[in-house]
Structures are given as structure tokens and as C-alpha cells.
Amino acid sequence: PNVSISELHYGPVRNSRISSQNLYIYIKSKKQTFTLPNLEPLGSIRRKKKQEKKMAALLDIPSSKRWLPLEANPDVMNQFLWGLGLPEDEAECFDVYGLDPELLEMVPKPVLAVLFLYPITSQSEEERLLQANEKKETSSKAYFMKQTVGNACGTIGLLHAVGNITSEIKLLEGSFMDRFLKTTATMDPLERAAFLENDTEMEVAHSVAATAGETEASDNADAHFICFACVDGELFELDGRKSRPISHGPSSPSSLLQDAAKVIQDMIRKNPDSHNFNVIAISKKAGGSS
């Protein structure tokens, strides 16, 4: 049976995460160490620099529709996913408190997908445009959709995550997520984007989740969510603002988190003056379906 908007359940946001007020994350490379203080879940609503504000206004989003941004908060994302049809005993979102090996070991395993929030800067925009001009064949392996709705990157990141792990999890039959992925399975990335843009049920669900965070929601976003997933032994970066999935080489379910962390470290090195970064892992629950 179809699930109506009124049947989407969003319980109170649980305050069970480890406090990170005084936590420092050290992202090490051979030549330099980056210290990122005060990594509270920042969400995509915190404004950092005038230049980043300008870059956010220049996003090539063909639709005039804008949603409130989803906060980079595992509790909010859990309630969102569980309400849309991912059973609570199947998977859960967790903060990744650092990219050092010892901090990655703290993340519950196995990791199914990784979400990364980063600030939009002139450097990131330049790289995105360069990738868009590269003549490469689009992979048909990964479930991928374009972003046409402003500030929808959090929801699209979660759809990218769930859409590429359906062999590892069991969605609630007939739930919104189950119906959405089945309906869009044969669509191309732009058709999926149009389907999402016109889906009132998802828009309402996103709005509920966006206002459930710890910080006041604003549509003036200067940061962006992307997803990393392992598909057929290959690490893919799934970014709805890019023209296609970006392959980062071989990977495996057991090394997904470490492989994604290396790519994320490189992205942070390219933006040394920015500090609004956040990493969230979606991990399989013990006892879930396989």
C-alpha cells in the first residue's frame, strides 16, 4: 500500500551523539597537519565567507525551487531515513570524528556509504567545471541523479547512498524510499531530478527534517553534500551538481571508509582556509538483512 505524507513518522531528535564541543580533528598528510576545531554538526546553513556566499548564488541550478538545507546531523538524518522506509535495525548514520586511522576505527562497521559536507569555494567550483568539460563516458553502474532543487543536496546525498546499497539493506516494502527507487530505477539522472523536484511527499519530508536540526534553518547555504559509495568494486563520488559519477579507483566494502577518507583529505587540502567540513558514515546495523 502507498504511504501518505501523514504516515511519515519523525520521532524526536535523539541527543545521543558524543559531544564534540572540545573535540579537535587532525587530518594528517606527509607534509602538513590540519586542525579543525569545534566540529559540532555544522549543517549546510552556516555562513563563513562573503566569497563563499557569492559562489552559492552562482550555482547552476536550473530550477527556481529551493528547499531549506538539511543539517549535517546524524540524528536528523536517521529520523529522515527511518521515516522514509529504511528500517531502524538495518542501518544508522554516525559522525566521523576524524580521518586519522585510529579515529576511523571508531566508526561502526561495516560502512555502507559516506557523506561529506564541504564549503563551496572558488577552488571547488573551478574543479567542478573542469570535470564537467572532461570527455568521459558516464558510468551506468552507480545510481546517480542530478540536483535541480536548491539546497536539496542533503536529501540527494542520502538518496545516492541508499540507491547504491539496496543489495545490502532491505527497505520497508511499499515505503516512500522503496517506491521512489523502484520508480526511478530506469530513469536517467535528469529524469530522476525532475521526478524528485515534483515529488510533494519528499518535499514535505525534507522540510520536516530540515527544521529538526540544532541550528536555525536558512535557505542561504554555502556548503554542499556529496556521497561516496562502493559500486562493483569501484569508489564513486556522487555529486548532483556534477555531470556524472566520478570514479576514484578500486575499492571494496571493507575499505570504503578509508578510501573515501583519502579523497576527502585531498579535497580539504585544496581548501586550507575553509573549516566547515563534516563527515558522516552510514553503517549497517548488526543483525540487519544481508
C-alpha positions in Angstrom: 0.0 0.0 0.0 1.1 3.6 -0.6 2.3 5.6 2.3 0.7 9.0 2.6 2.5 12.1 3.8 0.7 11.9 7.1 2.1 8.4 7.7 5.7 9.6 7.7 6.9 9.3 11.3 9.6 11.5 12.7 10.3 10.9 16.3 12.1 13.5 18.5 15.7 14.0 17.6 17.8 12.0 20.0 20.6 13.6 21.7 22.8 10.5 22.0 25.8 11.6 20.0 29.2 12.0 21.6 29.8 15.7 22.5 32.3 17.3 20.1 32.4 20.8 21.6 36.0 20.5 22.6 37.0 17.8 20.0 39.8 18.5 17.7 40.3 16.6 14.5 43.7 16.1 13.0 43.8 15.4 9.3 47.4 14.4 8.6 49.4 14.2 5.4 53.1 13.8 4.7 53.8 17.5 4.7 51.2 19.2 6.8 48.6 18.8 9.5 45.2 20.5 9.5 43.5 21.2 12.8 39.8 21.7 12.6 38.3 22.9 15.9 34.7 22.9 17.2 33.2 20.3 14.9 29.6 20.5 16.1 27.3 19.3 13.3 27.5 22.4 11.2 24.8 21.6 8.6 24.7 23.4 5.3 23.3 26.6 6.8 26.4 28.2 8.4 27.8 31.2 6.5 31.6 31.5 6.5 32.9 34.0 4.0 31.5 36.6 1.7 33.2 34.9 -1.3 31.5 31.6 -0.4 28.1 33.4 -0.2 28.7 34.7 -3.7 29.7 31.3 -5.0 26.5 29.8 -3.6 24.5 32.4 -5.5 26.2 31.3 -8.7 25.2 27.7 -8.6 24.0 26.4 -11.9 20.7 25.1 -10.6 18.1 25.2 -13.5 15.1 25.2 -11.2 13.8 28.2 -9.2 12.6 25.8 -6.4 14.6 26.0 -3.2 14.3 23.9 -0.1 15.7 24.5 3.4 19.1 22.8 3.7 19.4 19.6 5.7 21.7 19.8 8.7 24.8 17.6 8.9 23.5 15.9 11.9 23.3 12.0 12.2 20.2 12.2 14.4 18.3 14.3 11.9 19.4 12.1 9.0 18.5 8.9 10.9 14.9 10.1 11.6 14.6 11.2 8.0 15.8 7.8 6.6 13.8 5.7 9.1 10.7 7.8 8.4 11.0 7.2 4.6 11.4 3.4 4.8 14.9 2.4 5.9 14.2 0.2 8.9 15.9 1.3 12.1 17.5 -2.1 12.5 19.1 -2.0 9.0 21.4 1.0 9.1 22.3 4.1 11.0 24.2 7.4 10.5 27.2 8.2 12.6 29.6 11.2 13.0 33.1 10.5 11.7 35.2 12.4 14.2 38.5 12.4 12.2 40.3 11.0 9.2 43.3 9.5 11.1 43.3 5.7 11.1 42.6 5.5 14.8 39.6 7.7 14.5 38.2 5.9 11.5 38.4 2.7 13.6 35.9 4.2 16.0 33.2 4.2 13.3 30.8 1.3 13.5 31.4 -1.3 10.7 30.6 -2.2 8.1 30.3 1.2 6.5 27.8 1.3 3.6 28.2 4.9 2.4 30.0 8.1 3.4 28.5 11.6 3.2 30.8 14.7 3.1 29.8 18.3 3.6 32.3 20.9 2.4 32.2 24.6 1.7 31.6 25.9 -1.8 34.7 28.0 -2.8 36.2 29.3 -6.0 38.6 26.4 -5.9 35.9 23.8 -5.7 33.9 25.5 -8.4 36.9 25.6 -10.7 37.5 21.9 -10.3 33.8 21.1 -10.8 33.8 23.0 -14.1 37.0 21.3 -15.3 35.4 17.9 -14.6 32.3 18.9 -16.4 34.4 19.6 -19.5 36.2 16.3 -19.5 35.1 13.9 -22.2 34.4 10.8 -20.2 31.8 8.1 -20.5 29.1 8.2 -17.8 29.1 5.1 -15.7 25.8 3.2 -15.6 26.9 1.2 -12.6 26.0 3.7 -9.9 22.6 5.1 -9.1 23.0 8.8 -9.8 20.8 11.8 -10.1 21.3 15.5 -10.9 20.4 18.3 -8.5 17.9 20.8 -9.8 16.4 21.9 -6.5 18.4 24.5 -4.5 19.6 23.2 -1.1 18.4 19.6 -1.8 22.0 18.2 -1.7 21.5 16.6 1.7 18.5 14.6 0.6 20.1 13.8 -2.7 23.2 12.6 -0.9 21.0 10.3 1.2 19.2 9.1 -2.0 22.6 8.4 -3.6 23.6 6.4 -0.5 20.5 4.3 -0.2 20.2 3.9 -4.0 23.6 2.3 -4.2 23.3 -0.1 -1.2 20.0 -1.8 -1.9 21.8 -5.1 -2.2 23.0 -4.6 1.4 19.8 -3.5 3.1 16.1 -4.3 3.0 13.8 -1.3 2.6 10.3 -1.4 4.0 8.1 -2.8 1.2 5.8 0.0 -0.2 7.5 2.7 1.8 8.4 6.0 0.1 12.1 5.1 -0.3 11.2 1.7 -1.8 8.7 3.2 -4.2 11.0 6.1 -5.2 13.9 3.9 -6.0 11.8 1.4 -7.9 10.1 4.1 -9.9 13.3 5.9 -10.9 15.4 2.8 -11.5 15.3 3.0 -15.3 15.4 6.8 -15.5 18.4 8.9 -16.5 19.9 11.4 -14.0 17.9 14.4 -15.2 14.7 12.4 -15.2 15.3 11.4 -11.6 16.0 15.0 -10.8 12.7 16.1 -12.4 10.8 13.4 -10.6 12.3 14.5 -7.2 11.5 18.1 -7.9 7.8 17.3 -8.5 7.5 14.9 -5.6 5.5 16.7 -2.9 5.8 13.8 -0.4 9.6 14.1 -0.5 9.5 17.9 -0.3 7.4 17.7 2.9 9.6 15.0 4.4 12.7 17.1 3.7 11.1 20.2 5.2 10.3 18.3 8.4 13.9 17.0 8.6 15.4 20.4 7.8 13.6 22.1 10.7 14.5 19.4 13.2 18.2 20.3 13.5 20.1 22.1 16.2 20.7 25.2 14.2 18.2 27.6 12.7 17.4 26.6 9.1 18.1 29.2 6.4 18.0 28.9 2.6 21.2 30.9 2.3 23.5 27.8 2.1 27.2 28.0 1.4 28.1 24.3 1.8 27.4 21.1 -0.2 26.8 17.4 0.5 28.2 14.6 -1.6 28.2 10.9 -1.2 30.8 8.2 -1.6 29.8 4.6 -2.3 31.4 1.4 -3.5 29.7 0.0 -6.5 31.1 -3.1 -8.3 34.5 -2.7 -6.7 34.9 0.9 -7.6 34.7 4.0 -5.4 32.3 6.6 -6.8 31.8 10.2 -5.8 28.2 11.1 -6.3 27.6 14.8 -6.5 24.3 16.1 -8.0 25.9 19.3 -9.2 28.4 17.3 -11.4 27.5 15.9 -14.7 28.3 12.2 -13.8 29.5 9.9 -11.1 33.3 10.5 -10.5 35.3 7.3 -10.2 38.2 7.3 -7.7 39.5 3.9 -8.5 39.2 0.5 -6.9 37.6 0.0 -3.6 35.8 -2.6 -1.5 33.1 -2.7 1.2 35.7 -3.3 3.8 37.9 -0.4 2.6 35.2 2.1 1.6 35.6 4.4 4.6 39.4 4.5 4.3 39.3 5.0 0.5 36.7 7.8 0.9 38.8 9.4 3.6 41.8 9.7 1.3 39.7 11.6 -1.3 38.2 13.8 1.4 41.7 14.6 2.7 42.7 15.8 -0.8 39.6 18.0 -1.0 40.3 19.6 2.3 44.0 20.3 1.3 42.7 22.2 -1.7 40.7 24.5 0.7 43.1 25.2 3.5 41.3 28.4 4.5 37.9 26.7 5.0 36.8 24.9 8.1 33.2 24.0 7.5 33.7 20.3 6.9 31.7 17.3 8.2 31.8 13.6 7.5 29.0 11.2 8.3 29.1 7.4 7.7 26.0 5.2 7.1 26.8 1.9 8.8 24.9 -1.4 8.7 23.3 -2.5 12.0 24.3 -5.8 13.5 21.7 -8.3 12.7 20.3 -6.5 9.7 19.5 -8.2 6.4 22.2 -9.2 4.0 
